[in-house]
Amino acid sequence: PGYGGGMSSAKAQLESDTKVLAWEAGRRWGIRVNTISAGPLASRAAVAIKKGGPGERNFIDYCIDYNIANTPLPNPLLADDVGRAALALCSELGGAITGTCQYVD
């Protein structure tokens, strides 16, 4: 919420695709399918998205501020946070988890 554009519908589709693929891949090949829905991350690609004129803040800066103001843990998201979530889902500790869209904010 609050990201605007097609982000909300894209994240909803991610959830739907995850559940469908988990069912199909689990039944057919016995593999797990999980995804990560990361919050706003100041990656090189995201920082390159400009809105407004020179000297104005990047779009991702506004998204990060919104996220910090509206999530339970008001910290900026780091790439390591997303990586640790992926590691947990891929490890044996997550061996019975499938069809999950893990939110990392």
C-alpha positions, -999 to +999 in steps of 0.1 A: +000+000+000+011+035-007+036+026-034+013+036-062+014+024-098+012-013-104+032-024-074+002-036-054-011-057-082+023-071-090+028-081-053-007-098-053+002-117-085+035-128-068+014-144-040-009-161-064+018-174-086+037-187-056+008-208-044+000-222-079+036-231-086+041-246-052+011-269-058+021-279-093+059-283-086+053-300-053+029-326-067+048-332-100+084-330-089+084-329-051+100-295-049+092-265-028+084-231-042+086-199-020+091-163-028+102-132-011+083-099-013+109-074-002+100-039+009+118-008-006+155-014-009+180+013-019+197-008-045+217+007-073+188+000-097+162+016-074+184+047-067+187+052-105+149+057-108+146+095-108+114+115-105+115+153-104+143+177-112+180+178-104+187+179-067+154+163-057+151+131-038+148+097-056+115+079-057+130+051-036+138+076-008+101+084-005+092+047-005+118+040+022+105+068+044+069+056+040+080+020+049+099+032+080+068+052+091+044+023+086+061-010+095+064-027+129+102-026+127+111+010+116+145+003+101+158+007+066+158-026+047+192-040+037+202-066+011+215-088+039+180-089+054+165-102+022+194-127+018+189-141+053+152-146+046+162-165+014+187-186+034+161-195+060+136-206+033+162-227+014+177-244+045+166-276+060+149-256+088+123-245+061+120-280+047+083-282+052+075-246+040+061-243+005+037-219-012+048-190+011+054-155+000+076-142+028+074-105+034+107-088+043+102-052+053 
